[in-house]
Amino acid sequence: VQFFQNDKTLDTSNLYNLLDKIGHIPLPPYIKRENEKSDLKDYQSIFAKNLGAVAAPTASLHFSETMLENLRKKHEIYHLT
């Protein structure tokens, strides 16, 4: 897939810069307000490690790195993508 801006192909870095500039965080539908800076952290799952990962399932938002580490001590954890 190629992306263009003003008839020029965007490389990955420029594409992400553009998306950061014009995009927004997809908040859950019950939140009726514009995006805030804190949403970058508050509405991102700890499982989303790759650049560009968005829209964390709200069921995972209560997980923290500490909680996940405690689970790892007692259980084997598998990541599926």
C-alpha positions as CSV (number, residue, x, y, z in Angstrom):
1,V,0.0,0.0,0.0
2,Q,1.3,3.4,-0.8
3,F,0.2,6.7,0.7
4,F,0.5,10.1,-1.0
5,Q,0.4,13.7,0.1
6,N,0.5,16.4,-2.6
7,D,1.3,13.8,-5.3
8,K,4.4,12.6,-3.3
9,T,4.7,9.1,-1.9
10,L,4.9,9.2,1.9
11,D,7.6,7.0,3.6
12,T,6.7,5.3,6.9
13,S,8.2,8.1,9.0
14,N,6.3,10.9,7.2
15,L,3.1,8.8,7.2
16,Y,3.2,8.4,11.0
17,N,4.0,12.1,11.4
18,L,1.0,13.0,9.3
19,L,-1.3,10.6,11.2
20,D,-0.1,12.1,14.5
21,K,-0.9,15.5,13.2
22,I,-4.4,14.9,11.8
23,G,-5.5,11.7,13.5
24,H,-7.2,11.2,16.8
25,I,-7.5,8.4,19.4
26,P,-10.6,6.3,19.0
27,L,-12.2,6.7,22.4
28,P,-14.9,4.5,23.7
29,P,-18.4,5.7,22.5
30,Y,-19.5,6.6,26.0
31,I,-16.8,9.3,26.3
32,K,-18.4,12.4,24.8
33,R,-15.5,14.8,24.5
34,E,-12.5,15.7,22.2
35,N,-9.2,13.9,22.6
36,E,-6.8,15.0,25.3
37,K,-3.0,14.5,25.6
38,S,-3.6,12.1,28.5
39,D,-5.6,9.8,26.3
40,L,-2.5,8.7,24.5
41,K,-1.6,6.8,27.7
42,D,-5.0,6.3,29.4
43,Y,-6.6,4.6,26.4
44,Q,-3.8,2.5,25.2
45,S,-3.5,-1.1,26.2
46,I,-0.2,-2.4,27.7
47,F,-0.4,-5.1,25.0
48,A,0.0,-2.5,22.2
49,K,3.7,-2.3,21.8
50,N,4.1,-1.5,18.1
51,L,4.0,2.0,16.7
52,G,0.6,2.7,15.3
53,A,-1.3,0.3,17.6
54,V,-4.6,1.9,18.5
55,A,-8.1,1.2,19.9
56,A,-7.2,-1.0,22.8
57,P,-10.1,-3.3,23.8
58,T,-11.6,-1.6,26.9
59,A,-11.5,-5.0,28.7
60,S,-7.7,-4.8,28.8
61,L,-7.4,-1.2,30.0
62,H,-7.4,-2.2,33.7
63,F,-4.2,-4.2,33.2
64,S,-1.0,-2.6,34.3
65,E,2.6,-3.7,33.8
66,T,2.8,-4.6,37.5
67,M,-0.3,-6.7,37.3
68,L,1.0,-8.5,34.2
69,E,4.3,-9.1,35.8
70,N,2.6,-10.7,38.9
71,L,0.6,-12.9,36.5
72,R,3.8,-14.0,34.7
73,K,5.2,-15.2,38.1
74,K,2.4,-17.7,38.4
75,H,1.2,-18.4,34.9
76,E,2.5,-18.8,31.4
77,I,1.3,-16.0,29.2
78,Y,0.9,-16.1,25.4
79,H,0.5,-13.1,23.1
80,L,-1.6,-13.5,20.0
81,T,-1.8,-10.9,17.3
